[in-house]
Amino acid sequence: MGILNWFRRTEKRSAASGFTAEIIAAREAYISGRRGLAELTATAQSCVSLWEGGLSLAAVSGTTMLDRRTMALIGRSLALRGESVFLIRDGLVPCSDWEVSTRNGMPVAYRASISEAGGGTTQTALAGEVLHVRIGCDPVAPYCGTAPLRRSSLSAGLLHAVESALEEVFELAPIGSQVVPMPEQAETDSTALGRSFRGQRGRVLLRESVAVSAAGGPVPQTDWKPASLSPDLERTMSTETLAAARDAVSQAFGVLPALWSNQAQGPLVREAQRHLATWTLSPIAALLAEEATAKLGGSVSIDVVTPTGAVDHGGRARAFAGIVAALAQAKEAGLSDTDVNDAWERSLGDA
């Protein structure tokens, strides 16, 4: 009876939201955000390279741990994963994967996986021993970052679908092939000849004509007009759809779509660089500097705009020329230096 009662026991589990459910949901979001949608396209990789290059050129002061190699790793990890984790040892050790324990929504401990040539290792560390930078955090999980492609998964999926469809078309479609009718001949000859041309790009496929008169007259001239088998991609608007999806993904990374235009001139390229450095990379650098200041012991500052040259040199030159001309006019008008300085301070105050 005891054994029977043991088998009759029922186990009750909580199906409501709890710690396990939250961890599973966060893990699912982490995995689904790295499915590879659009990450292998040239558009996404170009944007990732801009993030990687911009942060690697940043001028870091206050610490020697954030070298250019580490900054490049941080830029690539943030672009593709939305967060970057490094163990603070003698240097910064990059982590390939991690599990985090939180209190009040803030990390308190990590179990980090470190990639090695002979196999990975796992280490446990407190939050003060880990440099954790994250972007695109959601209030539901403020300890997890989200990548730009994850936040714009619809546009990323569209770009992925369009490029995959075009890839299949150019791989499988009989581009350049034509069908040309030919006079009637033996069926075996037509079959063998047709099989020899079938599926070969740029070739001519000969087929037996069915328009020959019953009396055995000549083949009509209309029979000899070739019919192209190339797919008509213009009606599908695939070019416009591909351009729109590419521009949307670029905007998700903070890159102006005009940068990819083949007619882009110098001022437009500089404006795109300044937009990327000012509104995308500079806030990321500020988050990284704040995290490094709290964890590395010392005031850390990171400048992205100046090293990347994302400044309007032409505007500065024109402004300087205007100032010199104004000073020369003031001198000719007999204004004193005090009057000029007061006017300059008032103009700056009004601005």
SULNOR-V182505 format. One record per residue. N is the residue number from 1. RES is the residue in one small letter. OMEGA is omega in whole degrees, 0 to 359 (none if undefined). NEAR is the number of other C-alpha atoms within 12 Angstrom. Layout:
n | res | omega | near
N | RES | OMEGA | NEAR
N | RES | OMEGA | NEAR
This chain:
n | res | omega | near
1 | m | 180 | 7
2 | g | 179 | 8
3 | i | 180 | 8
4 | l | 178 | 8
5 | n | 179 | 9
6 | w | 178 | 10
7 | f | 182 | 10
8 | r | 181 | 10
9 | r | 177 | 10
10 | t | 181 | 8
11 | e | 180 | 8
12 | k | 178 | 6
13 | r | 181 | 10
14 | s | 178 | 10
15 | a | 182 | 10
16 | a | 180 | 9
17 | s | 179 | 12
18 | g | 183 | 12
19 | f | 181 | 14
20 | t | 180 | 14
21 | a | 180 | 15
22 | e | 179 | 16
23 | i | 179 | 21
24 | i | 179 | 16
25 | a | 179 | 18
26 | a | 179 | 25
27 | r | 178 | 20
28 | e | 179 | 14
29 | a | 179 | 25
30 | y | 182 | 27
31 | i | 182 | 18
32 | s | 178 | 20
33 | g | 181 | 31
34 | r | 181 | 26
35 | r | 181 | 21
36 | g | 179 | 22
37 | l | 177 | 32
38 | a | 181 | 38
39 | e | 181 | 33
40 | l | 179 | 22
41 | t | 180 | 28
42 | a | 180 | 18
43 | t | 180 | 35
44 | a | 181 | 37
45 | q | 175 | 25
46 | s | 177 | 27
47 | c | 177 | 41
48 | v | 178 | 39
49 | s | 177 | 26
50 | l | 176 | 31
51 | w | 183 | 40
52 | e | 180 | 32
53 | g | 181 | 30
54 | g | 180 | 39
55 | l | 179 | 44
56 | s | 178 | 29
57 | l | 185 | 30
58 | a | 177 | 37
59 | a | 183 | 27
60 | v | 177 | 30
61 | s | 179 | 20
62 | g | 178 | 20
63 | t | 176 | 21
64 | t | 181 | 23
65 | m | 181 | 28
66 | l | 178 | 37
67 | d | 185 | 22
68 | r | 179 | 22
69 | r | 179 | 22
70 | t | 179 | 31
71 | m | 177 | 37
72 | a | 177 | 26
73 | l | 179 | 33
74 | i | 180 | 44
75 | g | 180 | 41
76 | r | 180 | 33
77 | s | 179 | 34
78 | l | 181 | 40
79 | a | 185 | 46
80 | l | 184 | 38
81 | r | 180 | 37
82 | g | 179 | 35
83 | e | 181 | 37
84 | s | 184 | 40
85 | v | 178 | 43
86 | f | 172 | 43
87 | l | 180 | 37
88 | i | 176 | 27
89 | r | 172 | 17
90 | d | 171 | 11
91 | g | 177 | 19
92 | l | 183 | 30
93 | v | 181 | 29
94 | p | 180 | 35
95 | c | 179 | 33
96 | s | 179 | 25
97 | d | 183 | 26
98 | w | 171 | 31
99 | e | 188 | 30
100 | v | 173 | 30
101 | s | 188 | 23
102 | t | 171 | 20
103 | r | 185 | 13
104 | n | 178 | 12
105 | g | 181 | 16
106 | m | 181 | 20
107 | p | 176 | 28
108 | v | 180 | 21
109 | a | 181 | 24
110 | y | 165 | 29
111 | r | 191 | 27
112 | a | 176 | 32
113 | s | 182 | 24
114 | i | 180 | 23
115 | s | 176 | 18
116 | e | 181 | 13
117 | a | 181 | 7
118 | g | 183 | 7
119 | g | 185 | 9
120 | g | 176 | 15
121 | t | 181 | 19
122 | t | 179 | 19
123 | q | 177 | 27
124 | t | 183 | 23
125 | a | 174 | 26
126 | l | 184 | 23
127 | a | 179 | 30
128 | g | 179 | 24
129 | e | 186 | 30
130 | v | 173 | 35
131 | l | 187 | 40
132 | h | 178 | 44
133 | v | 181 | 41
134 | r | 180 | 36
135 | i | 178 | 35
136 | g | 183 | 30
137 | c | 177 | 23
138 | d | 178 | 18
139 | p | 178 | 13
140 | v | 180 | 17
141 | a | 183 | 27
142 | p | 179 | 22
143 | y | 180 | 35
144 | c | 175 | 36
145 | g | 178 | 32
146 | t | 181 | 35
147 | a | 178 | 40
148 | p | 179 | 41
149 | l | 177 | 45
150 | r | 180 | 34
151 | r | 178 | 30
152 | s | 186 | 26
153 | s | 180 | 28
154 | l | 178 | 20
155 | s | 178 | 30
156 | a | 177 | 38
157 | g | 178 | 29
158 | l | 178 | 27
159 | l | 179 | 37
160 | h | 182 | 30
161 | a | 182 | 23
162 | v | 181 | 29
163 | e | 177 | 28
164 | s | 179 | 20
165 | a | 178 | 22
166 | l | 177 | 23
167 | e | 179 | 15
168 | e | 179 | 15
169 | v | 183 | 18
170 | f | 178 | 18
171 | e | 189 | 14
172 | l | 185 | 17
173 | a | 180 | 23
174 | p | 183 | 25
175 | i | 179 | 22
176 | g | 180 | 22
177 | s | 181 | 23
178 | q | 175 | 27
179 | v | 179 | 29
180 | v | 177 | 24
181 | p | 180 | 27
182 | m | 180 | 29
183 | p | 180 | 25
184 | e | 175 | 24
185 | q | 182 | 19
186 | a | 183 | 14
187 | e | 179 | 14
188 | t | 179 | 13
189 | d | 179 | 17
190 | s | 181 | 22
191 | t | 180 | 18
192 | a | 181 | 17
193 | l | 178 | 19
194 | g | 180 | 24
195 | r | 182 | 17
196 | s | 181 | 17
197 | f | 188 | 22
198 | r | 175 | 23
199 | g | 181 | 22
200 | q | 185 | 21
201 | r | 177 | 22
202 | g | 181 | 18
203 | r | 177 | 23
204 | v | 179 | 29
205 | l | 180 | 31
206 | l | 178 | 30
207 | r | 182 | 32
208 | e | 181 | 26
209 | s | 177 | 25
210 | v | 184 | 19
211 | a | 180 | 21
212 | v | 181 | 21
213 | s | 183 | 13
214 | a | 181 | 10
215 | a | 179 | 8
216 | g | 180 | 13
217 | g | 181 | 11
218 | p | 178 | 18
219 | v | 177 | 21
220 | p | 182 | 17
221 | q | 180 | 15
222 | t | 181 | 16
223 | d | 187 | 22
224 | w | 176 | 24
225 | k | 182 | 17
226 | p | 175 | 21
227 | a | 183 | 19
228 | s | 177 | 20
229 | l | 180 | 24
230 | s | 180 | 22
231 | p | 179 | 21
232 | d | 182 | 18
233 | l | 182 | 20
234 | e | 181 | 11
235 | r | 178 | 10
236 | t | 182 | 14
237 | m | 180 | 14
238 | s | 180 | 25
239 | t | 179 | 19
240 | e | 179 | 16
241 | t | 178 | 24
242 | l | 180 | 29
243 | a | 180 | 23
244 | a | 179 | 22
245 | a | 178 | 32
246 | r | 179 | 42
247 | d | 180 | 28
248 | a | 179 | 32
249 | v | 178 | 41
250 | s | 178 | 38
251 | q | 178 | 30
252 | a | 178 | 32
253 | f | 181 | 42
254 | g | 180 | 34
255 | v | 178 | 37
256 | l | 181 | 31
257 | p | 180 | 30
258 | a | 179 | 27
259 | l | 182 | 30
260 | w | 181 | 22
261 | s | 179 | 16
262 | n | 176 | 11
263 | q | 181 | 11
264 | a | 179 | 16
265 | q | 184 | 14
266 | g | 179 | 17
267 | p | 179 | 19
268 | l | 179 | 22
269 | v | 179 | 25
270 | r | 179 | 27
271 | e | 177 | 28
272 | a | 177 | 32
273 | q | 181 | 36
274 | r | 179 | 30
275 | h | 180 | 30
276 | l | 183 | 37
277 | a | 186 | 37
278 | t | 189 | 27
279 | w | 181 | 24
280 | t | 186 | 35
281 | l | 180 | 43
282 | s | 174 | 32
283 | p | 177 | 26
284 | i | 178 | 37
285 | a | 178 | 39
286 | a | 176 | 29
287 | l | 179 | 28
288 | l | 179 | 39
289 | a | 178 | 36
290 | e | 178 | 24
291 | e | 180 | 30
292 | a | 178 | 35
293 | t | 181 | 25
294 | a | 187 | 21
295 | k | 186 | 27
296 | l | 177 | 30
297 | g | 182 | 19
298 | g | 180 | 17
299 | s | 182 | 20
300 | v | 176 | 26
301 | s | 183 | 27
302 | i | 180 | 36
303 | d | 181 | 30
304 | v | 188 | 38
305 | v | 185 | 31
306 | t | 182 | 23
307 | p | 180 | 21
308 | t | 179 | 29
309 | g | 182 | 24
310 | a | 178 | 29
311 | v | 181 | 24
312 | d | 181 | 23
313 | h | 179 | 17
314 | g | 178 | 15
315 | g | 178 | 14
316 | r | 180 | 12
317 | a | 179 | 13
318 | r | 178 | 13
319 | a | 179 | 14
320 | f | 178 | 14
321 | a | 177 | 14
322 | g | 179 | 14
323 | i | 179 | 16
324 | v | 179 | 14
325 | a | 179 | 14
326 | a | 178 | 18
327 | l | 179 | 22
328 | a | 178 | 17
329 | q | 178 | 15
330 | a | 179 | 20
331 | k | 178 | 16
332 | e | 180 | 11
333 | a | 177 | 13
334 | g | 178 | 13
335 | l | 179 | 17
336 | s | 178 | 16
337 | d | 179 | 15
338 | t | 179 | 13
339 | d | 180 | 16
340 | v | 180 | 21
341 | n | 179 | 15
342 | d | 178 | 14
343 | a | 180 | 18
344 | w | 180 | 18
345 | e | 179 | 13
346 | r | 178 | 12
347 | s | 177 | 11
348 | l | 178 | 10
349 | g | 178 | 9
350 | d | 180 | 8
351 | a | none | 7
